[in-house]
Amino acid sequence: MEFSLGEVMTRPMRIMVVTDAWQPQVNGVVRTLETLGTELKRLGHEVAYITPDAFSTVPMPTYPEIKLAVFARRTVARLIVDFNPDSIHIATEGPIGLAARRYCQRSKIPFTTSFHTRFPDYVHARFGVPVAWTYRALRWFHAPASAVMVATRSLERELKDRGFGNLRLWSRGVDVDLFRPGPKEWLDLPRPVYLYVGRVAVEKNVEGFLALDLPGSKLVVGNGPQLSELRAKYPQARFVGPKFGKELARYYAASDVFVFPSKTDTFGLVILEALASGLPVAAYPVQGPIDIVGEAPVGILSEDLAGAARRALDLKPDACRNFALNFSWSACTNQFLTNLARPVKSRPIAATLVTR
């Protein structure tokens, strides 16, 4: 028997999320997948993750805080068999995602994927590999998926132009109870305070932020392979390392402008977190900032990032907060559920896998 889409949306499901990106990494992908699980459980679904925690790992070259699983195939198969999910979502294109893709294909199990990160741009920035080569590999990875979930319409159009198919929108939300306006006095820095939150890595263009000629202070929250280099090169900036939960929210609320220097992000969850905290945004007019901010009076998008940061000081914090209230994790989770492959219970997943 095959369930209809309406039944998939209403009946409790066993959903398995496969991801190479997980704690202790601090990024939008990890926070999105964590929040997705919380929301799915709130709706009555059962959720299990396959993450690097279950494997022996090696550090990713040039990015040691990212752990890559080794010899993942058997463990991935066993975890899928043990959980016997109704639906499988493969969130990343790493070793764990590849192992799950292989088993789903061999066992004729439908699955969905998501496109979170512009790896072709990152690989090109780090190793000089032509972007076209990496996109070819990504098209191969995502081609068998019943749906490839993307965060924005502009990314959907871009990937369609690059030959990707089965694209579906899966937007992002923000925890407006955690990220909200708060006291600023505790942060002992000359005002105004310009904040960056995220990985301290070349693909994020953090140095582009640090090199800006701005009054006041620059504050960097995060970790990454460039941290030591940039801390030594820009001693006047304040680097506080990675922060989480309520402590992260305090840094947002205590700042004055959020600067988003990346030109390669597919969305930028940190933009929503900043807006929910009452921070106006300064960013380049590229995918991500354009999709979120657009023409709304909550940010300045300009190729002159320093000018955008100065002009953003004149925007109203209340407008930023009210704008962020429109981004609901509940709506995003329902999008995710709508995109999932329909389960076929006449041929249980576990029984299929153990016979191969």
N, C-alpha and C positions, 0 to 999 in steps of 0.2 A: 504494500500500500504506500502511496506517495502522498505526503501531506501538502495541503494547499498553502499559499503564502500567508493567508490570513491566520491559519492555524499555527504556522511557524511563529507569527508575531505574538500569539496569545498563550499557547501552551508552554509549560516549562521545558527548557531544552538543556542539554549537556553540550557546552560549547568549549572547544579547546583552542587556545591561542598559542601559536608557536612563534617565539621571538628570540633573536640573537642579542637584542638590546634589552638590558635589564639592570637592576640595581647592582652595584653602586653607581652606575652611570647616572648622570643628571642631565637629562635633555627632554625635549618635548615628546619624543617617541615613547620614552619610558613613562612619563607622567600621563600621557594619553592612554596607554595600555593599562596602567594601574587604575585610572579613573573609570575606564570602560568596564573593567571587572567589577568594581564597586557598584556601578549603575546596573549592570546585568544581574548581579546578585540581588539588588534591591527590587528588581522586577520579577524575582523568583526563579531565575535561571541558575544552573550550576556551571561554574567556570573552573577550568584547570589550565595552567600555563606549562609550556615546555620552555625552559630558560637555560642559560649557561650554568646555573647552579647544579644541574644534574650531570655535568660532564667534567672530564679533565679538560683543561683549557690552556691555551698559549696566548701571550699578549700579541695584539695586533701590531704589525710593524709601523713605527713612527707614532703609534697611539696606544701605549701600553695599558692604559686604564680600560680599554675595550678588550674583553677576553673572548677568544675564538675557540669554540668547542672542537675537540678532536675525536675521531672514531664515534661519530654521532648516530650512525644508521641504526644499529641494534637497539640502543637505548630509546631512540625516538619511536621505533616500532613498538617496543614494549610498553612505553607510556601511553601510546594511542590505544593499544589493545586493552590495557588495564582500565582506562577511563571510558572507553567505548562511546565516543562523543556522537551527538547528532550532527554537528557541524564542526568543520576545522577551518580556522583562519590562520594563514601564514603571514606574519607581519613584516618579516625582514628577509633579505636575500642572502644571508650568511650561511655558515655550515649547517646550523640546525634547520633553517628554513629549507635548504637544499635537500636535507635528509627527509624531511616531512613531505616535500614535493615529490620526491622519488617514490616513497611508499604509497602516497595517495594515487599517483599515476599507475603504478604497478597493480594496485588493488582496485583501480577504477572507482575511486572514492572522490566525489566532487569536493572542491575546496575553493576558498577565496584568498586573495592576497591584498596587500596595501602597498602603495608607493609613498614612502615617508621622506626619503632623503635623496638629494641629487648626488649620488655616488659618482657619476661620470665627471662632474665638476670637481669633486673632492680629489678623486684619483688623478685627474689632470693637474690640479694644483700641487699635489704632493710628488707625483712620479712622472708627470709629463705624458701620460698615456692619452692618445687621442680620444676625445669625448665620444665619437661615433663608435669606437670599438666597445666601450663599456655599455652604451645604450643598446647595442646589438645583443650583448649578454643579458641585459635586463629584459629585453623583449622576449628572449627565449625563456627566461625564468617565469614571467607572468603570463605567457601565452595560454597555458592550459587552464588557468583560473576561470571559474564561472563568473567572477566579478573581480576587477582590480579597483580597489577603493582609493580615491584621491581626495585631498582636503579642500580644493578650490576648483571653480570652473575654469580659471585660467590655466591651471596645471592640467586639467582634463583636456583642454584644447591643445596644449603643447604636446602632451603625450600622444594624442590622436594624430597630430601632424608627424610625430616620430614613428608611427606605425603600431602603436599599442591599441588593443581592442578590449571590449567588455568593460569599459570604464564606468564607474559609478561614484557619485558624490558621497563622501563621508566627512562632514565638517568637524569642527572642534568646538569645545566649550571651555568655560572657566569656572572655577569654584569661587563664586562671589561672596561666600561666607568667610572663606579663608583670606582671599585677597580683597582688601577694602581699605579706604583711607584710615590713617592712624597718626599717632604723634610723630613729630619730626625732631623735637628738641634733643632727643637722646643721641642723635648722630652728630658727633663733634667734628664737622667739616665746614670750611668756608662755603657759603651759598653763592649761587645756586649749585645744587648737586646733580650732576649728569650721571645716570646709572646705565650700566650694561650688565645683563644677566645671561649666562650661557657658557658654552664651551669656549675655552681660550685656545683657539686653533686658527690656523691660517685661513681655512675656508670661511670662517666667520668674520674675517676682516676686522678683528678687534683692534689691530694697530691703526686702522683707518679712523677709529674712534679716538684712540689715545693721542693721535697726532693732531687732532683738531685744536684750533686756537679758540679757546673758550674761557670765559671768566669763571671763578668759583672752583669746583672740584670735580674730578672724574672718579667714579666708584665702579669697581669691577667685582662682580659676584660670580664665581665659577672656577673650574679647574680645567686643565688641558695641557697639551704638549708644548704650548708657547708660554706657559705661565712664568717660568723662571726667566726666560729671555726678555719678556715684556716688562716684568717687574724690575729687572736691572736697567732696562733701557728707559723706562718712564717712572723714575722714583717719586715723582710728584703725584702720581695717581695712587689711590688707595685700593689695594688688592686684599680681599677678605676671604678668599677661597670659596668652596661650595657651601651653600646654605640650603636648608630644607624646611618645609612646612611653615610653622608660625614664625620662625626666625627669618626665613626668606621673605615672608610677607611683610615683616617689620622693615626690611631694607627697601622694599618697593615703596611702602607708605612714607618712609622718611626722606625719600629723594624728591627731586623737583621736575626732572624731565627724563624720560626713558629714551635712550639712543640705540637704534637697531641698525648696525652698520653692514649687516650681511646682504650680499647680492645673490645668494645661492639657495636660501631656505625655501621650502615649498609652502610653508605657512607662517610659522613664528608664534607658537603658543605663548611665549613670553610677552608678546605685544598685548594679548588679551589680559594677561595677569597684571601688566602695568596699568592698563586702562581701568580695570576693576579697582585698582588701588588709587585711582584718581590722578594718574600720571599721564600727561600728554606725551605723544610719541614723535620722535624725529627719525626719519628713515629715508632711504633712497626710494624712488618711484619704481619699484620692481615687484615681481610676483611675491605674494605674501602681504607686505604692507598695503599694496593697492587693493588686494582682495578684502582685507580686514578694514582698513581705514577709509579707503576710497576718497570721497569728497567730504566726509564728515568732519565737523570742526573739533576733532579730538587729536589731530596730528598734522604735522607738516612733512610732506613728501617732496624732496628736492634733491637734485644732483649736488647742490651745495649743502652738505650735511651740517657744517658748522652754522650756516645761516638758518637752516631748519631748526637746529637745537635752540638757537637764541630766540627765534620767533615762537617756538612752542611754549616758551615761558608765559606768553600772553593768553594761552588757551585756558579755559575754565575747567578745574578739576571735577566739578559736579557733572559737566557734560561728558567727561571721560567715563566717569562711574556709571552714569545712566546709559551710555552707549553699550558698555560691557554687559549690562543686565540683560541685553537681548540675546546673549550667547548662552544657550542652555545645554548642559551635558545630557539632559533627558532627551532633548530633540536629536542630539548627535547619536545617542545610543539607539534610538528607534531607527535612524538611518542605517546604522550598522546592521541591525537585525533584519531590516528589509533587504539588504544586499546579500545576506548569507545564502549559501547554497541550500536548497531544500533537502531535508534529510529523507533517506529512503530506508524505512525500517523493515522492509521485507528481507533485506540482506544486511544483517548487523555488521558494523565496521570491524569489531573484534574478530568475529568468525571469519571474515574475509582475510584479514591480515595473518592470522595464525596458520592459514592453509598455504601461505606463500613463502 
